[in-house]
Amino acid sequence: MDNAASPAAASGYADPPRRMGFFTDTSVCIGCKACEVACKEWNGVPDDGFNLLGMSYDNTGGLSANSWRAVAFIEQPAPPKAPDGGAGDLRWLMMSNVCKHCTHAACLDVCPTGALFRTEFSTVVVQEDICNGCGYCIPACPYGVIDQREGDGRAWKCTMCYDRIGDGLTPACAKACPTQSIQYGPLDELRGRAEQRQAKLHEAGETSARLYGNDPGDGVGGDGAFFLLLDEPEVYGLPPDPVVTTRDLPKMWRTAGLAALTMAAAVVAAFVGRSR
Amino acid sequence: MTDFRSYYGRPVVRPAVWRKDIAGYLFTGGLAAGSALLAAGADLTGRPGLRRVGRLTALGALGASTYFLVNDLGRPARFHHMLRVAKPTSPMSVGTWILAAFGPAAGLAAVSEIAPRLPGGPARTAATAAGRAAGLAAAAVAPALATYTGVLLADTATPSWHEAYPELPFVFAGSALAAGAGMALVAAPLAETGPARRVAVAGAALELYGSHRVENELGLLSEPYKQGRPGRLLRAGRALTAAGVVGALLGRRSKVMSVLSGAALLAASVATRFGIFEGGIASAADPRYTVVPQRERLDRITRTPSTPVTAAPERAPAQD
C-alpha cells in the first residue's frame, strides 16, 4: 500500500492494517439521532445542554466537544421532479456529521504537545492524558469539528471508537444506525460502494446526489469519513472546498523569515546610521 | 452583498477559543523582542541607560508572556507538555522552543544589570561579559520571537488570519519594533534615545504598511478588519502610531514629548494586536467568510457558476 493511500504508513507504521472509515449516506438518513445517543453512551460524552435552537428539528446545532456525531436537519422546498409536479412541496434533508479523519489533518499538524496522533487505522485521535488545552487544533480544523470542553479545558472529538475498532468491532454510531446511513469499513471499499450508490440514485432521477470528501485529490487529501449529499455542502454546514491550512506553511515560514531579517536590519541600521 | 448558502447561518469553522491572554501575549512577546534588540544595540554602542531599559523591559514582558500563555491553557498545570515534542508543522511548538531559547538569555541579561553595583574586579567584569553574551543571544532569537506569531495566527482555518499570511509577520515585526522603541522613549535617558527614535520610524512604517494591506488587499476577507471593534482598534492603532512617530521625531529635546510619544507607540501596538486578533475571530464566526471564498474558488475551477438544486430558503439574511 503506498503512503498516499495509507496515512498510517506515511506516519511511520511499518505494516498498518487497512485504512478504516465512515461512509455516511444522507439519502437514507431518517434523523433518528441513534448515532448521537450511541456515541455518547459508548464514549461517556457528557450532554450538550438541553437547548431549543429554534431553527429546525436540530437542537444539537453541530459537532462540539460534547457531540461527536450531530444530525443536521434542513427543511427546504423540494426540487420539482417534473415540469408540472412537486412545486411547493417541502423536503427534509438529514445528515449525521462527524470528524472527517482527514488524510492531511490540520489539527494533528498544529498540535504542539503530540496529544493528537495518527492511529494504525489512519484515523486521528486525541490522547486525553496529554492534551493541555492549548486550543490550537480548534481554529485549525477546516470543518470546525474539534472543540474545547467547558469546565474540562481539553480538546475532544470523534475517535472513530478507537477502542472498539482495535477489537474488530464496529464504531457505536454505525452499529446503532437503523438504516445503514452510517457505514463503517475499509475506506477503499466504502469509496467503491459510494460510487455505486451515487450512480443508482442518478439512474433513479435523484441527480442532486453527490459525494463529498471522497476525492484524494481535494484540499485535505480526502476524508476518512465522507458523505453522499443531496445538496451543496454549505447547506449542511460543511465547507465547499476545504484546504488543510498547513499546505501554505512553508510559504508562511519563508515570509516570517523575511520579516525577521527586515526587523534585524532595521535595528542595525538605527544604531550604525548616526551617532547619538 | 454576496449571496451565499449556509446551515441556518451557523459558522462552518470554529473561532479560536483563545481568550484575551493570547492577544495580550502578541503584544508582550513583541515588546520583549523589540526591547532585547534595542538593548543589544545599546550595549554594543555604549548606551548604558538604553541598555538597562531594554533588558529590564525584555524580562518583564517575557514574564507577562509566560503568564498569559500558561493562563490561557485549558489545563495550565500541563504547560510542560509543550516540551514533549518539537514540531515544525506546529507554529506553537516552534514558538515554545523560541521562547525556551529567548527566556534564559533575556533573563540573564537583565540580571547582569546589577554588575555596576558589584564590587570592582573580576565579579563585575564577569557579570558584564555574561550580560553581553546573554543579551546578544537574546537579540539573535528576538526577530524569530517577534515574527513567528504571525505564522501562529495564519496557520489556521480562520479565514481572515490565513489569508493575511503574507502580511502578518511584517505587521508583528513592525509592531514589536515600535513597542520596544516606545518603551525606550518612555524610560531611557533622553541623550541615548537616538537609535530608539529611528527604530520607532522603521517599526511604524512596517506596521502601517502591513496593516494597510491587511485592511485593503484581502478582498472580502479584509472586511472583518474594517468593521466593528476590530475596525475601531486598527484605526486607533494607526492614529496612535502616526502620532507616536511624529512625537518621537519632533520631541528629541523634550522628555515630556518623548514619554508621550513612547506611550502612544506602546498603545498603538496593543491596539493593532487586539485588532488583528479580534478581526480573525469575527471572520470565523460568520459563515460568509468561509463559504464565499471557497465557493468562488470552486466556481473558478469548474467554470460553471454554482446552481442551487433548489430555491434556498436557508440563505443567510444579508448582513446588517
Chai-1 contact restraints between the chains, C-beta under 6 A:
chainA,res_idxA,chainB,res_idxB,connection_type,confidence,min_distance_angstrom,max_distance_angstrom,comment,restraint_id
A,M55,B,Y8,contact,1.0,0.0,6.0,A-B,restraint_1
A,Q76,B,T310,contact,1.0,0.0,6.0,A-B,restraint_2
A,Q76,B,P313,contact,1.0,0.0,6.0,A-B,restraint_3
A,P77,B,T310,contact,1.0,0.0,6.0,A-B,restraint_4
A,P77,B,A311,contact,1.0,0.0,6.0,A-B,restraint_5
A,P79,B,V309,contact,1.0,0.0,6.0,A-B,restraint_6
A,P79,B,T310,contact,1.0,0.0,6.0,A-B,restraint_7
A,D109,B,T89,contact,1.0,0.0,6.0,A-B,restraint_8
A,V110,B,S90,contact,1.0,0.0,6.0,A-B,restraint_9
A,P112,B,M82,contact,1.0,0.0,6.0,A-B,restraint_10
A,P112,B,S90,contact,1.0,0.0,6.0,A-B,restraint_11
A,P112,B,M92,contact,1.0,0.0,6.0,A-B,restraint_12
A,P112,B,S93,contact,1.0,0.0,6.0,A-B,restraint_13
A,T113,B,H81,contact,1.0,0.0,6.0,A-B,restraint_14
A,T113,B,M82,contact,1.0,0.0,6.0,A-B,restraint_15
A,T113,B,R84,contact,1.0,0.0,6.0,A-B,restraint_16
A,G114,B,R84,contact,1.0,0.0,6.0,A-B,restraint_17
A,G114,B,V85,contact,1.0,0.0,6.0,A-B,restraint_18
A,I130,B,H81,contact,1.0,0.0,6.0,A-B,restraint_19
A,N132,B,L73,contact,1.0,0.0,6.0,A-B,restraint_20
A,N132,B,R75,contact,1.0,0.0,6.0,A-B,restraint_21
A,N132,B,R78,contact,1.0,0.0,6.0,A-B,restraint_22
A,N132,B,H81,contact,1.0,0.0,6.0,A-B,restraint_23
A,G133,B,L73,contact,1.0,0.0,6.0,A-B,restraint_24
A,G133,B,G74,contact,1.0,0.0,6.0,A-B,restraint_25
A,G133,B,R75,contact,1.0,0.0,6.0,A-B,restraint_26
A,C134,B,L73,contact,1.0,0.0,6.0,A-B,restraint_27
A,G135,B,V17,contact,1.0,0.0,6.0,A-B,restraint_28
A,G135,B,W18,contact,1.0,0.0,6.0,A-B,restraint_29
A,Y136,B,M92,contact,1.0,0.0,6.0,A-B,restraint_30
A,I138,B,R14,contact,1.0,0.0,6.0,A-B,restraint_31
A,I138,B,V17,contact,1.0,0.0,6.0,A-B,restraint_32
A,P139,B,A16,contact,1.0,0.0,6.0,A-B,restraint_33
A,P139,B,T156,contact,1.0,0.0,6.0,A-B,restraint_34
A,P139,B,T158,contact,1.0,0.0,6.0,A-B,restraint_35
A,A140,B,T156,contact,1.0,0.0,6.0,A-B,restraint_36
A,P142,B,A157,contact,1.0,0.0,6.0,A-B,restraint_37
A,G144,B,V12,contact,1.0,0.0,6.0,A-B,restraint_38
A,G144,B,V13,contact,1.0,0.0,6.0,A-B,restraint_39
A,G144,B,R14,contact,1.0,0.0,6.0,A-B,restraint_40
A,Q148,B,V17,contact,1.0,0.0,6.0,A-B,restraint_41
A,Q148,B,G74,contact,1.0,0.0,6.0,A-B,restraint_42
A,G153,B,G74,contact,1.0,0.0,6.0,A-B,restraint_43
A,G153,B,R75,contact,1.0,0.0,6.0,A-B,restraint_44
A,R154,B,G74,contact,1.0,0.0,6.0,A-B,restraint_45
A,S208,B,V309,contact,1.0,0.0,6.0,A-B,restraint_46
A,D231,B,V309,contact,1.0,0.0,6.0,A-B,restraint_47
A,E234,B,R5,contact,1.0,0.0,6.0,A-B,restraint_48
A,E234,B,S6,contact,1.0,0.0,6.0,A-B,restraint_49
A,E234,B,V291,contact,1.0,0.0,6.0,A-B,restraint_50
A,V235,B,R5,contact,1.0,0.0,6.0,A-B,restraint_51
A,Y236,B,Y7,contact,1.0,0.0,6.0,A-B,restraint_52
A,G237,B,Y7,contact,1.0,0.0,6.0,A-B,restraint_53
A,G237,B,R10,contact,1.0,0.0,6.0,A-B,restraint_54
A,P239,B,V12,contact,1.0,0.0,6.0,A-B,restraint_55
A,P239,B,T290,contact,1.0,0.0,6.0,A-B,restraint_56
A,P239,B,Q294,contact,1.0,0.0,6.0,A-B,restraint_57
A,P240,B,Q294,contact,1.0,0.0,6.0,A-B,restraint_58
A,P240,B,R295,contact,1.0,0.0,6.0,A-B,restraint_59
A,P240,B,L298,contact,1.0,0.0,6.0,A-B,restraint_60
A,D241,B,Q294,contact,1.0,0.0,6.0,A-B,restraint_61
A,D241,B,R297,contact,1.0,0.0,6.0,A-B,restraint_62
A,D241,B,L298,contact,1.0,0.0,6.0,A-B,restraint_63
A,T245,B,D155,contact,1.0,0.0,6.0,A-B,restraint_64
A,T245,B,T156,contact,1.0,0.0,6.0,A-B,restraint_65
A,T245,B,A157,contact,1.0,0.0,6.0,A-B,restraint_66
A,T245,B,H162,contact,1.0,0.0,6.0,A-B,restraint_67
A,T246,B,T89,contact,1.0,0.0,6.0,A-B,restraint_68
A,L249,B,D155,contact,1.0,0.0,6.0,A-B,restraint_69
A,M252,B,V151,contact,1.0,0.0,6.0,A-B,restraint_70
A,M252,B,A154,contact,1.0,0.0,6.0,A-B,restraint_71
A,M252,B,Y165,contact,1.0,0.0,6.0,A-B,restraint_72
A,T255,B,P166,contact,1.0,0.0,6.0,A-B,restraint_73
A,T255,B,P169,contact,1.0,0.0,6.0,A-B,restraint_74
A,A256,B,T147,contact,1.0,0.0,6.0,A-B,restraint_75
A,A256,B,Y148,contact,1.0,0.0,6.0,A-B,restraint_76
A,A256,B,G150,contact,1.0,0.0,6.0,A-B,restraint_77
A,A256,B,V151,contact,1.0,0.0,6.0,A-B,restraint_78
A,A256,B,P169,contact,1.0,0.0,6.0,A-B,restraint_79
A,A259,B,T147,contact,1.0,0.0,6.0,A-B,restraint_80
A,A259,B,P169,contact,1.0,0.0,6.0,A-B,restraint_81
A,A259,B,F170,contact,1.0,0.0,6.0,A-B,restraint_82
A,A259,B,A173,contact,1.0,0.0,6.0,A-B,restraint_83
A,A260,B,P143,contact,1.0,0.0,6.0,A-B,restraint_84
A,A260,B,A144,contact,1.0,0.0,6.0,A-B,restraint_85
A,A260,B,T147,contact,1.0,0.0,6.0,A-B,restraint_86
A,M263,B,P143,contact,1.0,0.0,6.0,A-B,restraint_87
A,M263,B,A173,contact,1.0,0.0,6.0,A-B,restraint_88
A,A264,B,P143,contact,1.0,0.0,6.0,A-B,restraint_89
A,A266,B,A202,contact,1.0,0.0,6.0,A-B,restraint_90
A,V267,B,L37,contact,1.0,0.0,6.0,A-B,restraint_91
A,V267,B,G41,contact,1.0,0.0,6.0,A-B,restraint_92
A,V267,B,V199,contact,1.0,0.0,6.0,A-B,restraint_93
A,A270,B,P195,contact,1.0,0.0,6.0,A-B,restraint_94
A,A270,B,R198,contact,1.0,0.0,6.0,A-B,restraint_95
A,A270,B,V199,contact,1.0,0.0,6.0,A-B,restraint_96
A,F271,B,G41,contact,1.0,0.0,6.0,A-B,restraint_97
A,F271,B,T45,contact,1.0,0.0,6.0,A-B,restraint_98
A,F271,B,P195,contact,1.0,0.0,6.0,A-B,restraint_99
A,R276,B,G194,contact,1.0,0.0,6.0,A-B,restraint_100
